[in-house]
Amino acid sequence: MLELMNVNKAYAEGRKVLTGLSYKLEAGEYVAIMGESGVGKSTLLNLIAGLDTPDSGEIMINGVAISSLDDDAATQLRREQFGFIFQAFHVLPHLTVAQNVALPLLLNGVATERVAQMLRDVGLHDRGHHFPRQLSGGELQRVAIARALVHWPKLVLADEPTGNLDPDTAHEILQLMRTEIKANGATGILVTHSHAAAATADRVLNLTKDGLHPAKPGERV
């Protein structure tokens, strides 16, 4: 499903953040990525999603290099197959909660009956007619999660998806994410600082300057 091939990326000031990164994930795999702040976890997700480009190397989705796609094809790939949960939510302020969640379905020409179910699943069944300005940070995060999962994506990229949630709600949301990923045979990548969140994935990877490595039992990352 997803293969990173000798991916390199440096920040604008020239500091290298990802060097020679190679890794492969199959459909159905759900991994958590941990690591120190500034090591490039969010940058890695943006590269995989095609929202940023590596300085060199390739990122392959089902055998196709993202760099080989023109803008229209890359947009269609993200629209149809990706579900991205951003730290900053990126909920559209002029749309209601239900309209925000329905957006991926509408863009893909799919009926929107699933919206009500997703709102129930994230505990917002009574907030669909509200606008983002009427919601708390934790509620906005749940809107973003529902929107990312509603269209049965084949690649779920989650960047600190429980950072604004209380522990009980975070546990429920993490279980929902795992259930959706497994039910759809999707590949899932969870970037997190939370060991409790990481424990819900199939395995934990540690991102360092030397690449992605399986986290050792008891390792603090």
C-alpha positions as CSV (number, residue, x, y, z in Angstrom):
1,M,0.0,0.0,0.0
2,L,2.6,2.6,1.1
3,E,6.3,2.5,0.5
4,L,8.9,5.2,1.4
5,M,12.0,4.9,-0.7
6,N,15.1,6.8,0.5
7,V,13.1,9.9,1.3
8,N,15.0,13.1,2.3
9,K,13.7,16.4,3.5
10,A,15.3,19.5,4.9
11,Y,13.6,22.6,6.4
12,A,13.9,25.9,4.6
13,E,16.9,27.0,6.7
14,G,18.7,23.9,5.6
15,R,18.4,21.7,8.6
16,K,17.9,18.1,7.6
17,V,14.8,16.5,9.1
18,L,14.4,13.2,7.3
19,T,17.4,11.5,5.8
20,G,17.4,8.3,3.7
21,L,14.0,7.2,5.2
22,S,12.8,3.9,3.8
23,Y,9.8,1.9,5.1
24,K,6.9,-0.2,3.7
25,L,3.4,-0.7,5.1
26,E,0.9,-3.1,3.7
27,A,-2.9,-2.7,3.6
28,G,-4.5,-3.5,6.9
29,E,-1.4,-2.4,9.0
30,Y,-2.0,0.2,11.7
31,V,1.1,1.7,13.2
32,A,1.9,4.5,15.7
33,I,4.9,6.7,15.2
34,M,6.5,8.3,18.1
35,G,9.7,10.4,18.6
36,E,11.1,13.6,20.0
37,S,9.6,17.0,19.1
38,G,11.1,18.3,15.9
39,V,12.2,15.0,14.6
40,G,9.8,15.3,11.6
41,K,6.7,13.3,12.4
42,S,4.2,15.8,11.1
43,T,6.5,16.5,8.1
44,L,6.4,12.8,7.3
45,L,2.6,12.7,7.3
46,N,2.5,15.8,5.0
47,L,4.9,14.2,2.6
48,I,2.9,10.9,2.5
49,A,-0.3,12.9,1.9
50,G,1.3,14.8,-0.9
51,L,0.9,18.1,0.8
52,D,4.6,18.6,0.7
53,T,7.3,17.2,-1.5
54,P,10.5,15.4,-0.5
55,D,13.8,16.9,-1.6
56,S,14.7,13.4,-3.0
57,G,13.4,9.9,-2.9
58,E,10.0,8.5,-3.7
59,I,6.7,7.9,-1.9
60,M,4.7,5.1,-3.5
61,I,1.0,4.5,-3.1
62,N,-0.1,1.1,-4.5
63,G,3.0,1.1,-6.6
64,V,2.5,4.6,-8.0
65,A,4.9,7.4,-7.1
66,I,3.1,10.5,-5.8
67,S,5.6,12.7,-7.6
68,S,4.5,11.2,-10.9
69,L,1.0,12.5,-10.5
70,D,-0.1,15.9,-11.8
71,D,-2.1,18.2,-9.5
72,D,-5.5,16.9,-10.6
73,A,-4.5,13.2,-10.2
74,A,-2.9,13.9,-6.8
75,T,-6.0,15.7,-5.6
76,Q,-8.3,12.9,-6.8
77,L,-6.1,10.3,-5.0
78,R,-6.3,12.3,-1.7
79,R,-10.0,12.9,-2.1
80,E,-10.9,9.2,-2.7
81,Q,-8.4,7.2,-0.7
82,F,-6.9,9.4,2.1
83,G,-8.3,10.4,5.4
84,F,-6.1,13.1,7.1
85,I,-6.7,14.2,10.7
86,F,-4.8,17.5,11.1
87,Q,-3.7,19.0,14.5
88,A,-5.2,22.3,13.4
89,F,-8.6,20.6,12.5
90,H,-9.1,22.7,9.2
91,V,-12.8,22.6,9.7
92,L,-14.5,25.0,7.3
93,P,-16.2,27.8,9.4
94,H,-19.0,28.6,6.9
95,L,-20.3,25.0,6.9
96,T,-22.2,23.3,9.7
97,V,-20.8,20.3,11.5
98,A,-22.8,17.9,9.4
99,Q,-21.8,19.7,6.2
100,N,-18.1,19.5,7.2
101,V,-18.3,15.8,7.8
102,A,-20.3,15.2,4.6
103,L,-17.7,17.0,2.4
104,P,-15.6,14.0,1.4
105,L,-18.7,12.1,0.4
106,L,-20.0,15.0,-1.6
107,L,-16.7,15.5,-3.4
108,N,-16.7,11.8,-4.3
109,G,-20.3,11.7,-5.4
110,V,-21.4,9.3,-2.6
111,A,-24.7,9.5,-0.7
112,T,-24.4,11.2,2.7
113,E,-26.4,8.8,4.9
114,R,-23.2,7.8,6.7
115,V,-22.8,11.3,8.2
116,A,-25.4,10.7,10.9
117,Q,-23.7,7.5,11.9
118,M,-20.3,9.1,12.1
119,L,-21.6,12.0,14.2
120,R,-23.1,9.4,16.6
121,D,-19.8,7.5,16.7
122,V,-17.9,10.6,17.8
123,G,-20.5,11.8,20.2
124,L,-21.8,14.8,18.2
125,H,-25.2,13.5,17.1
126,D,-26.9,16.6,18.5
127,R,-24.4,19.1,17.1
128,G,-24.8,18.5,13.3
129,H,-26.7,21.8,12.7
130,H,-24.2,23.9,14.7
131,F,-21.3,25.9,13.2
132,P,-17.7,25.4,14.1
133,R,-17.6,28.7,16.1
134,Q,-20.1,27.2,18.5
135,L,-17.9,24.2,19.3
136,S,-15.1,23.6,21.8
137,G,-11.6,22.6,20.7
138,G,-12.4,19.0,21.6
139,E,-15.6,19.0,19.6
140,L,-13.8,20.4,16.6
141,Q,-11.2,17.6,16.9
142,R,-14.0,15.1,16.8
143,V,-15.5,16.8,13.7
144,A,-12.2,16.5,12.0
145,I,-11.9,12.8,12.9
146,A,-15.5,12.0,11.7
147,R,-14.7,13.8,8.4
148,A,-11.5,11.9,7.9
149,L,-13.2,8.5,8.3
150,V,-16.6,9.0,6.8
151,H,-15.7,8.0,3.2
152,W,-14.0,4.7,4.1
153,P,-10.4,5.9,3.2
154,K,-7.8,3.3,2.4
155,L,-5.0,5.4,4.0
156,V,-5.7,7.1,7.4
157,L,-3.1,9.7,8.5
158,A,-3.7,11.0,12.0
159,D,-1.5,13.8,13.5
160,E,-2.0,13.9,17.3
161,P,-5.8,13.2,16.9
162,T,-6.5,13.1,20.7
163,G,-4.5,16.1,21.8
164,N,-7.6,18.1,22.7
165,L,-9.7,15.3,24.2
166,D,-10.2,14.2,27.8
167,P,-8.9,10.6,28.5
168,D,-12.3,8.9,28.3
169,T,-13.2,10.5,25.0
170,A,-9.7,9.9,23.7
171,H,-10.1,6.2,24.5
172,E,-13.4,6.0,22.6
173,I,-12.1,7.9,19.6
174,L,-9.0,5.7,19.4
175,Q,-11.1,2.6,19.5
176,L,-13.3,4.0,16.7
177,M,-10.3,4.8,14.6
178,R,-8.9,1.3,15.0
179,T,-12.3,-0.3,14.2
180,E,-12.7,1.8,11.1
181,I,-9.2,1.1,9.8
182,K,-9.5,-2.6,10.4
183,A,-13.1,-2.9,9.0
184,N,-12.0,-1.1,5.8
185,G,-8.7,-3.0,5.4
186,A,-7.0,0.4,5.4
187,T,-3.4,1.4,6.3
188,G,-3.3,3.6,9.3
189,I,-0.5,5.8,10.7
190,L,-1.0,7.5,14.0
191,V,1.5,10.2,15.1
192,T,1.4,10.8,18.8
193,H,3.3,11.6,21.9
194,S,0.8,9.6,24.0
195,H,1.9,6.0,24.9
196,A,-1.7,5.2,25.7
197,A,-2.7,6.2,22.2
198,A,0.2,4.4,20.6
199,A,-0.8,1.2,22.4
200,T,-4.0,1.0,20.4
201,A,-2.0,0.5,17.2
202,D,-0.7,-2.9,16.0
203,R,2.9,-1.8,16.7
204,V,4.9,1.3,17.6
205,L,7.7,2.8,15.5
206,N,10.2,5.3,16.8
207,L,11.3,8.1,14.3
208,T,14.8,9.2,14.8
209,K,17.5,10.8,12.7
210,D,18.4,7.3,11.7
211,G,15.0,6.4,10.3
212,L,12.0,4.4,11.5
213,H,12.6,1.6,13.9
214,P,10.4,-0.7,16.0
215,A,10.1,0.7,19.5
216,K,11.7,-1.5,22.1
217,P,9.6,-2.8,25.0
218,G,9.6,-0.1,27.8
219,E,11.4,2.4,25.6
220,R,10.4,6.0,26.3
221,V,10.0,8.0,23.2
